[in-house]
Amino acid sequence: MSEAGIHLFIGFKGLSPDEELRRFIKEYRPAGAVLFKRNIESREQLKALVASAQALAMEELGHPLLFAIDQEGGSVQRLAVHFNSLPSAQSLAEEGPESVARWAAICAGDLREIGVRINFAPVLDIVADPGSHFMTSRSFGSTPEQVSELGTVWIETLQAKGISATAKHFPGLGRASLDPHHFAPVIADEREEDFRLDLVPFGAAVKAGVHCMMTSHAVYRSVDPARPATFSNEICRVWLRERMGFGGVLFADDLDMAAIAENYSPEESARLGLECSIDFFLLCQKSENIEPMYRALSDQLKGDSSLQDFHRDSVQRIERLRHFHESGN
């Protein structure tokens, strides 16, 4: 089922659209691709890579790919060296909203120049006890009010300049003690009132019209003791979609992270993700995982008619995002 590819966002190796990316586009028909430092050698090379990949996508798919990147600032920015180097969220928070707006505009200009239209930022995780927390430098602060205010400035500035913002990591990693890149974090001692506080910046993002959200791979036992947020119907569908009213595109954080890859098969990931309204499944680091995930999505959509309804709703959200970018914004 070729339509399964619309749910894939993939990483790839190389500085040009080599055989790997060509094969991925032709065989799996993904909605988009994610750029990393491994794809960037120079400003002109990167622009040529994106342009060549888009020409290939138009030939094979009949529409352009959605290109995305992690350009938060500080320790997480893929364009550093060859483009403007952005301060960290922590540093911007110390300078205030005017600085956030100025740097978000600079970021948007760089992304538009190279043809990247989705930024996996801002981080809206509240880090109440900065100390040595793994998210400290990536967070706008320790209170819901501060993170909400500065995150909203970032979102509105980016999107006014034609770049889709992505609020992450829903519903918040500030209380997690383990990094999901390497472990499967469980937030066990959180009360529901803490959970609600952590949602405040994400609610502000929804009110600001944020185009995209990205899930956290942590387990929030006060809400869903069994599944990480990425695969939790209670967190993604009930809280985010129904109670908070988010109608945009929902990304599952990278499925190659240990929190997911070591605990869920592609078949489980496909079924649980579609059921809880995930639109895009990120596969960024291990290209050998793309084919199994594509096959799993195809098989699940063929074998379970109830998932077809979720798929159709998802396609509508994806098409709205595409229309924003293809309409010249």
C-alpha positions as CSV (number, residue, x, y, z in Angstrom):
1,M,0.0,0.0,0.0
2,S,2.0,3.0,-1.3
3,E,-0.2,5.4,0.7
4,A,1.5,4.1,3.9
5,G,4.6,6.2,3.0
6,I,2.8,9.4,3.7
7,H,3.3,8.7,7.4
8,L,7.1,8.4,7.1
9,F,9.7,11.1,7.8
10,I,13.2,9.7,7.1
11,G,16.8,10.5,7.7
12,F,19.4,9.6,5.1
13,K,23.2,9.5,4.6
14,G,25.2,11.6,2.2
15,L,25.7,15.1,0.9
16,S,23.7,14.7,-2.3
17,P,20.6,12.6,-3.4
18,D,22.6,9.4,-3.8
19,E,21.2,6.0,-4.5
20,E,20.0,5.5,-0.9
21,L,17.7,8.6,-0.9
22,R,16.6,7.9,-4.5
23,R,15.6,4.3,-3.5
24,F,13.8,5.6,-0.4
25,I,11.7,8.1,-2.4
26,K,10.9,5.6,-5.1
27,E,10.1,2.6,-3.0
28,Y,8.6,4.1,0.2
29,R,7.2,7.4,-1.0
30,P,7.8,9.3,2.3
31,A,6.2,12.6,3.1
32,G,9.4,14.2,4.2
33,A,13.1,14.0,5.1
34,V,15.1,15.2,8.1
35,L,18.5,16.9,7.7
36,F,21.4,16.3,10.0
37,K,25.0,17.5,10.2
38,R,26.0,14.4,8.2
39,N,24.2,16.0,5.3
40,I,25.8,19.4,5.5
41,E,29.3,20.3,4.1
42,S,28.7,23.9,3.0
43,R,25.9,26.4,2.4
44,E,25.8,26.0,-1.3
45,Q,26.1,22.2,-1.1
46,L,23.1,22.0,1.2
47,K,21.0,24.2,-1.0
48,A,21.9,22.0,-4.0
49,L,21.1,18.8,-2.0
50,V,17.6,20.1,-1.2
51,A,16.9,21.3,-4.7
52,S,18.1,18.1,-6.3
53,A,16.0,16.0,-3.8
54,Q,12.9,18.1,-4.6
55,A,13.4,17.6,-8.3
56,L,13.6,13.9,-7.7
57,A,10.5,14.0,-5.5
58,M,8.5,15.9,-8.1
59,E,9.5,13.3,-10.7
60,E,8.6,10.3,-8.5
61,L,5.8,11.6,-6.2
62,G,4.3,14.5,-8.1
63,H,4.8,16.9,-5.1
64,P,7.8,18.2,-3.1
65,L,9.1,16.6,0.1
66,L,8.6,18.3,3.4
67,F,12.1,19.0,4.7
68,A,12.6,19.3,8.5
69,I,15.6,20.0,10.8
70,D,16.4,20.4,14.5
71,Q,17.4,24.1,14.7
72,E,16.8,24.9,18.3
73,G,20.0,26.8,19.1
74,G,22.8,26.0,21.5
75,S,23.7,22.4,21.6
76,V,21.0,21.3,19.2
77,Q,21.4,23.0,15.8
78,R,22.3,21.3,12.6
79,L,23.2,24.4,10.6
80,A,26.0,25.8,12.9
81,V,29.3,26.8,11.3
82,H,27.8,27.3,7.8
83,F,24.9,29.4,8.9
84,N,24.0,31.7,11.8
85,S,24.8,30.1,15.1
86,L,21.7,30.4,17.4
87,P,22.0,30.9,21.2
88,S,20.4,28.2,23.4
89,A,16.9,28.6,24.7
90,Q,18.3,29.1,28.2
91,S,20.5,32.0,27.0
92,L,17.6,33.5,25.0
93,A,15.3,33.3,28.1
94,E,17.9,35.4,30.0
95,E,17.7,38.1,27.3
96,G,13.9,38.2,27.0
97,P,11.1,38.0,24.3
98,E,12.7,40.6,22.0
99,S,15.8,38.5,21.7
100,V,13.7,35.3,21.1
101,A,11.8,37.1,18.3
102,R,15.1,38.4,16.7
103,W,16.8,35.0,16.7
104,A,13.7,33.2,15.6
105,A,13.5,35.5,12.6
106,I,17.2,34.9,11.8
107,C,16.6,31.1,12.0
108,A,13.6,31.4,9.7
109,G,15.6,33.3,7.1
110,D,18.3,30.6,7.1
111,L,15.7,27.8,6.7
112,R,13.8,29.5,3.9
113,E,17.1,30.1,2.0
114,I,17.8,26.3,1.9
115,G,14.2,25.2,1.4
116,V,13.6,23.7,4.8
117,R,10.0,24.4,5.9
118,I,9.7,22.6,9.3
119,N,11.8,23.4,12.3
120,F,11.7,20.9,15.2
121,A,11.5,23.7,17.7
122,P,10.7,25.2,20.2
123,V,11.3,22.9,23.2
124,L,8.4,23.6,25.6
125,D,9.6,21.4,28.4
126,I,9.6,23.1,31.8
127,V,12.7,22.3,33.8
128,A,11.7,23.2,37.4
129,D,15.0,22.1,38.9
130,P,17.7,23.0,36.3
131,G,20.7,21.6,38.2
132,S,22.2,19.0,35.8
133,H,19.0,18.1,34.0
134,F,19.7,16.9,30.5
135,M,17.1,19.4,29.1
136,T,18.3,22.5,31.0
137,S,20.0,24.4,28.2
138,R,17.3,23.5,25.7
139,S,14.4,24.9,27.9
140,F,13.1,28.4,28.1
141,G,12.7,28.2,31.9
142,S,11.4,26.8,35.1
143,T,7.8,28.1,35.1
144,P,4.8,27.5,32.9
145,E,4.4,31.2,32.4
146,Q,7.9,31.9,31.1
147,V,8.1,28.9,28.8
148,S,4.6,29.7,27.5
149,E,5.5,33.3,26.7
150,L,8.8,32.7,25.1
151,G,7.7,29.6,23.2
152,T,4.7,31.5,21.8
153,V,7.1,34.3,20.5
154,W,9.2,31.7,18.8
155,I,6.3,29.9,17.2
156,E,4.6,33.1,16.0
157,T,7.8,34.5,14.6
158,L,8.7,31.4,12.7
159,Q,5.3,30.8,11.2
160,A,4.8,34.4,10.2
161,K,7.9,33.9,8.1
162,G,6.7,30.7,6.5
163,I,8.4,28.1,8.7
164,S,6.3,25.6,10.6
165,A,7.2,25.4,14.2
166,T,7.1,22.1,16.2
167,A,6.3,22.3,19.9
168,K,8.1,19.5,21.8
169,H,8.3,17.1,23.7
170,F,4.6,16.7,24.4
171,P,3.5,16.4,27.3
172,G,6.9,17.5,28.7
173,L,10.3,16.0,29.6
174,G,11.1,18.4,32.4
175,R,10.4,15.8,35.1
176,A,12.2,12.9,33.4
177,S,15.5,11.9,34.9
178,L,16.6,9.8,31.9
179,D,17.2,10.8,28.3
180,P,15.0,8.8,25.9
181,H,17.8,8.7,23.3
182,H,19.4,6.1,25.5
183,F,16.8,4.9,28.0
184,A,13.1,4.4,28.5
185,P,12.2,7.1,31.1
186,V,9.3,6.6,33.5
187,I,7.9,9.6,35.3
188,A,6.5,7.7,38.3
189,D,6.0,10.2,41.1
190,E,4.2,12.9,39.1
191,R,0.7,13.9,40.3
192,E,-2.0,14.8,37.8
193,E,-1.8,18.4,38.8
194,D,1.9,18.4,37.9
195,F,1.0,16.9,34.6
196,R,-1.5,19.6,34.0
197,L,1.1,22.3,34.8
198,D,3.5,20.8,32.3
199,L,0.8,21.0,29.6
200,V,0.4,24.8,30.0
201,P,3.1,25.8,27.4
202,F,1.6,23.3,24.9
203,G,-1.8,24.8,25.4
204,A,-0.3,28.2,24.7
205,A,1.2,26.7,21.6
206,V,-2.2,25.4,20.4
207,K,-3.7,28.9,21.0
208,A,-0.8,30.4,18.9
209,G,-1.7,28.1,16.0
210,V,1.4,25.9,16.1
211,H,1.5,23.7,13.0
212,C,3.2,20.7,14.5
213,M,3.8,18.9,17.8
214,M,6.3,16.2,18.7
215,T,5.8,13.6,21.3
216,S,7.9,12.5,24.3
217,H,8.9,8.8,24.6
218,A,8.6,8.9,28.4
219,V,5.9,7.0,30.3
220,Y,3.7,9.3,32.5
221,R,2.3,6.9,35.1
222,S,-0.3,9.3,36.5
223,V,-2.0,9.4,33.1
224,D,-1.1,6.2,31.3
225,P,1.0,3.6,33.3
226,A,1.5,1.3,30.4
227,R,2.6,3.2,27.4
228,P,5.0,6.0,26.5
229,A,3.3,9.3,25.4
230,T,4.1,8.5,21.8
231,F,1.8,5.5,21.8
232,S,-0.7,6.6,24.5
233,N,-4.2,7.1,23.3
234,E,-5.0,8.9,26.6
235,I,-2.2,11.4,26.2
236,C,-2.2,12.0,22.4
237,R,-5.8,11.6,21.4
238,V,-7.8,12.4,24.6
239,W,-5.6,15.1,26.1
240,L,-3.9,16.7,23.0
241,R,-6.6,16.3,20.3
242,E,-9.8,16.3,22.3
243,R,-9.2,18.4,25.4
244,M,-6.6,20.8,24.1
245,G,-8.1,21.0,20.6
246,F,-4.9,20.5,18.6
247,G,-5.8,19.9,15.0
248,G,-2.3,20.1,13.5
249,V,0.3,17.5,12.6
250,L,1.7,15.2,15.3
251,F,5.2,13.8,15.0
252,A,6.4,10.7,16.9
253,D,9.9,11.5,18.1
254,D,12.6,9.4,16.5
255,L,11.6,5.7,16.6
256,D,15.2,4.8,16.4
257,M,15.7,6.0,20.0
258,A,16.3,3.3,22.6
259,A,13.1,4.1,24.5
260,I,11.1,2.8,21.5
261,A,13.4,0.7,19.4
262,E,14.3,-1.6,22.3
263,N,10.7,-2.1,23.5
264,Y,8.4,-2.0,20.4
265,S,8.3,-3.9,17.1
266,P,7.6,-2.0,13.9
267,E,4.1,-3.7,13.8
268,E,3.3,-2.5,17.4
269,S,4.7,1.0,16.6
270,A,2.6,1.3,13.5
271,R,-0.7,0.2,15.1
272,L,-0.4,2.1,18.3
273,G,0.8,5.2,16.6
274,L,-2.0,5.3,14.1
275,E,-4.6,4.6,16.8
276,C,-3.4,7.5,18.9
277,S,-3.4,10.0,16.0
278,I,0.4,10.1,15.1
279,D,0.7,11.6,11.6
280,F,4.4,11.2,11.0
281,F,6.8,8.5,12.2
282,L,10.4,9.7,12.4
283,L,13.1,7.2,11.4
284,C,16.3,9.3,11.5
285,Q,19.4,7.3,12.4
286,K,19.1,3.7,11.1
287,S,18.2,3.4,7.5
288,E,17.7,-0.3,7.8
289,N,14.6,0.4,9.9
290,I,12.7,2.3,7.2
291,E,11.7,-0.8,5.2
292,P,10.3,-2.7,8.2
293,M,8.3,0.3,9.3
294,Y,7.0,1.0,5.9
295,R,5.9,-2.7,5.6
296,A,4.3,-2.6,9.1
297,L,2.3,0.6,8.2
298,S,1.2,-1.0,5.0
299,D,0.2,-4.3,6.6
300,Q,-1.7,-2.5,9.4
301,L,-3.6,-0.3,7.0
302,K,-4.5,-3.3,4.9
303,G,-5.5,-5.6,7.8
304,D,-7.5,-3.3,10.1
305,S,-10.3,-1.3,8.6
306,S,-10.6,0.8,11.8
307,L,-7.1,2.2,11.1
308,Q,-8.3,3.4,7.7
309,D,-10.4,6.0,9.5
310,F,-7.5,7.2,11.5
311,H,-5.4,7.3,8.3
312,R,-7.9,9.4,6.4
313,D,-8.1,11.9,9.3
314,S,-4.3,12.0,9.3
315,V,-4.0,12.6,5.6
316,Q,-6.3,15.6,5.9
317,R,-4.0,17.1,8.5
318,I,-0.9,16.4,6.4
319,E,-2.5,18.0,3.3
320,R,-3.3,21.2,5.3
321,L,0.3,21.4,6.2
322,R,1.4,20.8,2.6
323,H,-1.0,23.4,1.4
324,F,0.4,26.0,3.7
325,H,3.9,25.5,2.2
326,E,2.9,25.0,-1.4
327,S,0.7,28.2,-1.4
328,G,3.8,30.3,-1.3
329,N,4.1,31.1,2.4
